[in-house]
């Protein structure tokens, strides 16, 4: 099956509806034909457009996996190596992140695809490859426009639904689970990978000026038919524009365990419609992603405990226990709150249910969870956050009232008629009895604040 091809006349709105929202790949013939790069770039001229410094050139072995080895070369040497040093045992590939500030001469010849908002793009790359170079079958979490500038490339696409037939590497392996174990998918070992025959393939060829939209999570392999220059644009996908199980999958658990959960918002998903992780968790729950919803709720708990620890000066406590699992960390933080600030400590039974749901969610099997239990998790976390905010608001209101009373009285009396220990935020007994009433009220307010904050 061939990848669908269209001309460049489709509007941005129509493209979003027909292809982006439908998660459907397409080649836009001549979509970049007007770019100056299409007529001015070549292996020779590109060397003059790159900054004159050394760049890392990746070396691919016969297994098509990037070797640990790479070489640092000046632009002219890169062009010479890629064009002249041909070998069956190794292939050279320049994969370079580019931006307008550091690569002004490149960007003078480029434009942004008119079918997406340029503000949404968070990364661009230059790809300079040898003839015969073949990239391993893999998928990327973001949406992708691949633009062919010089030479020709053959592209092979598989939908996210084919993932189990493509035998991705397992987590814990040195190789990313975004890569397929089938290194030669055009001539696969069907004895070793029998289910590969169930995967549906789409293929096509890119000529200079063509653009390929690769939806988030689609598997793709790319062959350089000739020496090739390409650029690509990555932008984060909205949750309804991708296969979430493909994009998040085991990554969510891995990021949670390794304290890299914020990468989901930074590089994977456009969650601008969801101001908090808890609001996105509610959407995930509604759509039936129970373990994902529970993990986003767990991250909310982590962040809120951390905020409270910082707010009430328990830094040393959190530093001392940072290496604990989240479940034990919650318990340790909550015990500290029960001693220092019992008003916002989580009830023991509630915390135990949170810990149990976290352990189930980390197994990534929605069958281990039920809707009502996850819904209860989200509700109790939301109520906990709300109660904390209410107490913080009351705390701040009393602090403001306390400060204003002192200011008002100091305006009417001399400063030396009341002694004040500002560092401890605690009134000292004044020598004069004329402002005894103010002192008494200050003591009461301080007593209340003391209960709230210590």
C-alpha positions as CSV (number, residue, x, y, z in Angstrom):
1,X,0.0,0.0,0.0
2,X,1.3,3.4,-0.9
3,X,1.2,6.5,1.2
4,X,-1.5,8.9,0.1
5,X,-0.3,11.9,-1.9
6,X,-1.9,15.4,-2.2
7,X,-0.9,18.7,-3.7
8,X,-0.1,21.8,-1.6
9,X,-3.4,23.6,-2.0
10,X,-5.2,22.2,1.1
11,X,-5.9,24.8,3.8
12,X,-4.5,24.4,7.4
13,X,-8.0,23.8,8.8
14,X,-8.7,21.1,6.3
15,X,-5.3,19.5,6.8
16,X,-5.8,19.4,10.5
17,X,-9.3,17.7,10.2
18,X,-8.4,15.2,7.4
19,X,-4.9,14.2,8.5
20,X,-3.7,15.4,11.9
21,X,-6.9,14.6,13.8
22,X,-7.4,11.4,11.8
23,X,-3.8,10.4,12.6
24,X,-3.3,9.7,8.9
25,X,0.1,10.1,7.1
26,X,0.3,11.9,3.8
27,X,2.9,13.2,1.3
28,X,2.4,16.8,0.2
29,X,3.9,16.9,-3.3
30,X,5.8,20.1,-3.8
31,X,4.9,21.4,-0.4
32,X,8.3,23.0,0.0
33,X,9.0,23.7,-3.7
34,X,9.1,27.4,-3.1
35,X,11.9,27.2,-0.5
36,X,15.3,28.7,-1.6
37,X,16.9,25.6,-0.1
38,X,15.4,23.3,-2.8
39,X,17.4,24.9,-5.5
40,X,20.5,26.1,-3.6
41,X,21.3,23.2,-1.3
42,X,23.7,20.4,-2.3
43,X,26.4,18.4,-0.4
44,X,28.9,21.0,-1.5
45,X,26.9,24.2,-0.8
46,X,25.6,22.9,2.6
47,X,29.2,22.9,3.9
48,X,29.4,26.7,3.4
49,X,26.0,27.3,5.1
50,X,27.0,25.5,8.3
51,X,28.9,27.3,11.0
52,X,32.6,26.6,10.7
53,X,33.0,24.4,13.7
54,X,33.2,20.6,14.3
55,X,29.9,18.6,14.3
56,X,29.4,15.0,15.5
57,X,28.8,12.6,12.7
58,X,27.1,9.3,13.7
59,X,28.5,6.0,12.4
60,X,26.0,3.3,11.6
61,X,27.1,-0.3,11.5
62,X,25.7,-3.2,9.4
63,X,23.0,-3.8,12.0
64,X,21.7,-0.2,11.3
65,X,22.0,0.7,14.9
66,X,24.0,3.8,15.7
67,X,27.4,2.7,17.1
68,X,28.8,4.4,20.1
69,X,31.5,5.7,17.9
70,X,31.2,9.0,16.2
71,X,33.7,11.4,14.6
72,X,34.0,15.2,14.9
73,X,34.4,16.9,11.6
74,X,34.3,20.4,10.1
75,X,31.5,21.0,7.5
76,X,33.7,20.5,4.5
77,X,35.1,17.2,5.8
78,X,31.5,16.1,6.6
79,X,30.5,16.6,2.9
80,X,33.6,14.9,1.7
81,X,33.1,11.9,4.0
82,X,29.4,11.4,3.2
83,X,29.9,11.7,-0.5
84,X,33.2,9.8,-0.9
85,X,33.8,7.3,1.9
86,X,31.4,4.6,0.8
87,X,31.4,1.3,2.6
88,X,29.1,-1.6,3.3
89,X,30.3,-2.0,6.8
90,X,29.7,1.6,8.0
91,X,27.5,4.6,7.0
92,X,27.9,8.2,8.1
93,X,25.0,10.4,9.0
94,X,24.9,14.0,10.3
95,X,21.8,14.4,12.5
96,X,22.0,18.0,13.8
97,X,19.5,20.0,15.8
98,X,19.2,23.5,14.2
99,X,17.7,26.8,15.2
100,X,17.6,30.3,13.7
101,X,20.1,31.8,16.1
102,X,22.9,29.4,15.6
103,X,22.2,28.5,12.0
104,X,21.1,31.8,10.3
105,X,22.4,30.8,6.8
106,X,20.3,27.6,6.9
107,X,17.2,29.3,8.0
108,X,17.5,32.0,5.4
109,X,16.7,29.2,2.9
110,X,13.9,27.6,4.9
111,X,10.3,28.2,5.7
112,X,7.8,26.7,8.1
113,X,5.1,24.4,6.8
114,X,1.9,26.4,6.4
115,X,-0.2,23.5,7.7
116,X,0.9,24.0,11.3
117,X,1.5,27.0,13.6
118,X,5.2,27.8,13.7
119,X,4.8,28.6,17.4
120,X,3.9,25.0,18.1
121,X,7.3,23.7,16.7
122,X,9.7,22.9,19.4
123,X,12.6,21.2,17.5
124,X,14.1,21.2,14.0
125,X,16.8,18.9,12.7
126,X,19.1,18.7,9.7
127,X,19.7,15.2,8.3
128,X,22.6,14.7,5.9
129,X,23.1,11.0,4.9
130,X,25.0,8.8,2.5
131,X,23.5,6.9,-0.4
132,X,22.3,3.6,0.9
133,X,21.9,4.6,4.5
134,X,18.9,2.9,6.2
135,X,17.5,4.0,9.5
136,X,16.2,1.4,11.8
137,X,12.4,1.1,12.2
138,X,11.3,3.4,15.0
139,X,8.6,5.8,16.2
140,X,8.7,9.3,17.6
141,X,6.3,10.7,20.3
142,X,5.8,14.1,18.6
143,X,4.1,15.0,15.3
144,X,6.5,15.2,12.5
145,X,6.9,16.9,9.1
146,X,9.9,15.5,7.1
147,X,10.9,17.7,4.2
148,X,13.1,16.5,1.5
149,X,15.5,19.2,0.3
150,X,18.2,17.3,-1.8
151,X,18.2,13.8,-3.2
152,X,15.6,11.1,-2.7
153,X,14.4,9.0,0.2
154,X,12.1,5.9,0.4
155,X,9.9,5.9,3.5
156,X,8.2,2.9,5.1
157,X,5.4,3.5,7.6
158,X,3.5,1.2,10.1
159,X,0.6,2.4,12.2
160,X,0.7,2.3,16.1
161,X,-1.7,-0.6,16.1
162,X,1.1,-2.7,14.5
163,X,3.4,-2.2,17.5
164,X,3.2,-5.7,18.8
165,X,3.9,-7.2,15.4
166,X,7.1,-5.1,15.1
167,X,8.8,-6.5,18.2
168,X,10.0,-3.4,19.9
169,X,13.0,-3.6,22.3
170,X,12.0,-4.1,25.9
171,X,12.4,-1.5,28.6
172,X,15.6,-2.1,30.5
173,X,17.4,-3.0,27.4
174,X,20.3,-0.7,26.3
175,X,18.3,0.0,23.1
176,X,15.3,2.2,23.2
177,X,11.8,0.6,23.2
178,X,11.0,3.1,20.4
179,X,13.1,0.9,18.1
180,X,12.1,-2.4,16.5
181,X,14.2,-5.5,16.9
182,X,13.5,-6.3,13.2
183,X,16.7,-4.7,11.8
184,X,16.0,-5.7,8.2
185,X,12.2,-5.3,8.0
186,X,12.3,-5.5,4.1
187,X,13.7,-9.0,4.4
188,X,12.6,-10.1,7.9
189,X,13.4,-13.4,9.6
190,X,9.9,-14.7,9.8
191,X,11.0,-17.7,11.9
192,X,12.1,-15.3,14.6
193,X,9.4,-12.6,14.0
194,X,6.4,-14.5,12.7
195,X,3.8,-11.9,13.6
196,X,5.5,-9.3,11.3
197,X,3.3,-10.6,8.5
198,X,0.3,-9.1,10.3
199,X,1.7,-5.6,10.2
200,X,0.2,-3.3,7.5
201,X,2.9,-1.3,5.5
202,X,2.6,2.0,3.7
203,X,5.5,3.2,1.5
204,X,6.4,6.1,-0.6
205,X,9.3,8.1,-2.2
206,X,10.2,11.7,-1.3
207,X,11.6,13.9,-4.0
208,X,13.1,17.4,-3.5
209,X,10.3,19.8,-2.3
210,X,8.1,17.0,-0.9
211,X,6.8,17.0,2.6
212,X,5.8,13.9,4.6
213,X,3.4,14.2,7.6
214,X,4.3,11.4,10.0
215,X,1.6,11.2,12.8
216,X,2.8,10.9,16.4
217,X,3.6,7.2,17.2
218,X,3.7,5.9,13.7
219,X,6.6,3.5,13.0
220,X,8.9,4.6,10.2
221,X,12.0,3.5,8.4
222,X,13.8,5.7,5.9
223,X,16.3,4.7,3.2
224,X,18.5,7.3,1.4
225,X,18.2,6.3,-2.3
226,X,20.9,9.0,-3.0
227,X,23.0,11.3,-1.0
228,X,20.3,13.2,0.9
229,X,19.6,16.4,2.7
230,X,16.4,16.7,4.7
231,X,15.0,18.8,7.5
232,X,12.2,17.9,9.9
233,X,9.9,19.7,12.3
234,X,8.6,18.2,15.5
235,X,5.7,19.6,17.5
236,X,3.8,18.2,20.5
237,X,0.7,16.3,19.8
238,X,-2.7,17.0,21.4
239,X,-4.1,13.9,23.3
240,X,-7.0,13.5,20.9
241,X,-4.6,13.5,17.9
242,X,-2.5,10.5,18.8
243,X,-2.7,6.9,20.1
244,X,-2.1,7.6,23.8
245,X,-1.2,4.0,24.6
246,X,1.6,4.2,22.0
247,X,2.9,7.7,23.0
248,X,2.8,7.1,26.7
249,X,2.9,3.4,27.2
250,X,5.8,2.3,29.3
251,X,7.3,5.8,29.0
252,X,4.9,7.1,31.6
253,X,6.0,4.5,34.2
254,X,9.7,4.9,33.4
255,X,9.5,8.7,33.6
256,X,7.6,8.4,36.9
257,X,10.1,6.1,38.4
258,X,13.1,8.2,37.3
259,X,11.6,11.6,38.3
260,X,11.3,12.8,34.6
261,X,7.6,13.1,34.5
262,X,7.7,16.7,33.4
263,X,9.1,15.5,30.1
264,X,5.6,14.5,29.1
265,X,4.5,18.1,28.9
266,X,7.9,19.3,27.6
267,X,8.4,16.9,24.7
268,X,5.5,14.5,24.3
269,X,2.0,16.0,24.7
270,X,0.5,19.4,24.2
271,X,-1.5,19.7,27.4
272,X,-2.2,23.4,27.2
273,X,-5.9,22.6,27.6
274,X,-5.2,21.0,30.9
275,X,-3.6,23.5,33.4
276,X,-2.9,20.8,36.0
277,X,-2.0,17.1,35.9
278,X,-5.1,16.3,37.9
279,X,-7.4,17.9,35.2
280,X,-5.7,15.8,32.6
281,X,-6.0,12.7,34.8
282,X,-9.8,13.3,34.9
283,X,-9.8,13.3,31.1
284,X,-7.8,10.1,31.0
285,X,-10.2,8.5,33.4
286,X,-13.2,9.5,31.3
287,X,-11.5,7.9,28.2
288,X,-10.8,4.7,30.1
289,X,-7.0,5.1,30.6
290,X,-7.1,4.0,34.3
291,X,-3.5,3.4,35.0
292,X,-2.4,6.6,33.2
293,X,-5.0,8.6,35.2
294,X,-3.7,7.1,38.4
295,X,-0.1,7.9,37.5
296,X,-0.9,11.6,36.7
297,X,-2.7,11.7,40.1
298,X,0.3,10.2,41.8
299,X,2.5,12.9,40.2
300,X,0.2,15.5,41.6
301,X,0.6,14.0,45.1
302,X,4.4,14.0,44.7
303,X,4.4,17.7,43.6
304,X,2.0,18.8,46.3
305,X,3.9,17.1,49.1
306,X,7.1,18.7,47.7
307,X,5.4,22.1,47.7
308,X,4.2,21.7,51.3
309,X,7.6,20.5,52.5
310,X,9.2,23.6,51.0
311,X,6.6,26.0,52.2
312,X,6.9,24.9,55.8
313,X,10.7,24.6,55.8
314,X,11.1,20.9,55.8
315,X,13.9,20.9,53.2
316,X,16.3,18.8,55.2
317,X,13.6,16.2,55.7
318,X,12.8,15.8,52.0
319,X,16.5,15.7,51.1
320,X,17.1,13.0,53.6
321,X,14.4,10.7,52.1
322,X,14.6,11.6,48.4
323,X,15.8,8.1,47.5
324,X,12.7,6.4,48.9
325,X,10.0,5.0,46.7
326,X,7.0,7.3,46.1
327,X,4.8,5.2,48.3
328,X,7.2,5.4,51.3
329,X,8.0,9.0,50.5
330,X,4.3,9.9,50.8
331,X,4.1,8.1,54.2
332,X,7.2,9.9,55.5
333,X,6.1,13.3,54.4
334,X,2.6,12.7,55.8
335,X,4.1,11.7,59.2
336,X,6.1,15.0,59.2
337,X,2.9,16.9,58.5
338,X,1.0,15.1,61.2
339,X,3.7,16.4,63.7
340,X,4.3,19.9,62.3
341,X,1.1,20.8,60.5
342,X,-1.7,18.3,61.3
343,X,-4.4,20.3,59.7
344,X,-3.3,19.2,56.2
345,X,-2.0,15.7,56.9
346,X,-3.8,13.1,54.8
347,X,-5.9,10.5,56.8
348,X,-4.0,7.3,57.2
349,X,-6.7,5.1,55.5
350,X,-6.8,7.5,52.5
351,X,-3.0,7.5,52.1
352,X,-3.0,3.7,52.2
353,X,-5.5,3.6,49.4
354,X,-3.4,6.0,47.4
355,X,-0.3,3.8,47.9
356,X,-2.2,0.7,46.8
357,X,-3.5,2.3,43.6
358,X,0.0,3.6,42.8
359,X,1.5,0.1,43.0
360,X,-1.3,-1.2,40.7
361,X,-0.9,1.6,38.2
362,X,2.9,1.0,37.9
363,X,2.0,-2.5,36.5
364,X,0.3,-0.8,33.5
365,X,-2.6,-3.2,33.4
366,X,-5.9,-1.4,33.5
367,X,-7.6,-4.7,34.4
368,X,-6.0,-4.5,37.8
369,X,-7.8,-1.2,38.4
370,X,-11.5,-0.2,38.4
371,X,-13.1,3.1,37.5
372,X,-14.6,3.9,40.9
373,X,-11.3,3.4,42.7
374,X,-9.4,5.7,40.4
375,X,-12.3,8.2,40.5
376,X,-12.1,8.2,44.3
377,X,-8.3,8.7,44.1
378,X,-8.8,11.8,41.9
379,X,-11.6,13.2,44.1
380,X,-9.7,12.7,47.4
381,X,-6.5,14.3,46.0
382,X,-8.5,17.3,44.7
383,X,-10.2,17.7,48.1
384,X,-6.8,17.5,49.8
385,X,-5.4,20.2,47.6
386,X,-8.5,22.4,48.2
387,X,-8.2,22.1,51.9
388,X,-4.5,23.0,51.8
389,X,-5.3,26.1,49.7
390,X,-8.1,27.1,52.1
391,X,-5.7,26.9,55.1
392,X,-3.0,28.7,53.2
393,X,-5.5,31.4,52.4
394,X,-6.6,31.7,56.0
395,X,-3.0,31.8,57.0
396,X,-2.2,34.6,54.6
397,X,-5.3,36.6,55.6
398,X,-4.4,36.5,59.3
399,X,-0.8,37.4,58.5
400,X,-2.0,40.4,56.5
401,X,-4.4,41.4,59.3
402,X,-1.7,41.0,61.9
403,X,0.8,43.1,59.9
404,X,-1.8,45.8,59.2
405,X,-2.8,46.2,62.9
406,X,0.9,46.7,63.8
407,X,1.4,49.2,61.0
408,X,-1.8,51.2,62.1
409,X,-0.7,51.3,65.7
410,X,2.9,52.2,64.9
411,X,1.5,55.1,63.0
412,X,-0.3,56.3,66.1
413,X,2.5,55.5,68.6
414,X,6.2,55.8,68.7
415,X,8.1,52.7,67.4
416,X,10.0,52.4,70.7
417,X,6.7,51.9,72.6
418,X,6.5,48.4,71.2
419,X,9.3,45.9,70.8
420,X,9.1,43.6,67.9
421,X,11.2,40.6,66.9
422,X,10.8,40.6,63.2
423,X,13.0,37.6,62.6
424,X,10.8,35.3,64.6
425,X,7.5,37.1,63.7
426,X,6.7,37.1,67.4
427,X,5.7,40.0,69.7
428,X,7.7,40.9,72.7
429,X,6.0,42.3,75.8
430,X,6.2,46.1,75.7
431,X,7.6,48.0,78.6
432,X,4.6,50.4,78.6
433,X,1.1,49.3,79.6
434,X,-0.5,51.9,77.3
435,X,-0.6,49.4,74.4
436,X,-1.2,46.3,76.5
437,X,-4.4,45.6,74.5
438,X,-2.6,45.5,71.3
439,X,0.0,43.2,72.7
440,X,-2.7,40.8,74.0
441,X,-4.4,40.7,70.6
442,X,-1.0,40.1,69.0
443,X,-0.4,37.2,71.3
444,X,-3.7,35.6,70.3
445,X,-3.1,36.1,66.6
446,X,0.5,34.8,66.9
447,X,-0.9,31.7,68.8
448,X,-3.2,31.0,65.9
449,X,-0.5,31.5,63.3
450,X,1.8,29.3,65.4
451,X,-0.7,26.5,65.2
452,X,-1.0,26.9,61.4
453,X,2.6,27.1,60.5
454,X,4.6,25.0,63.0
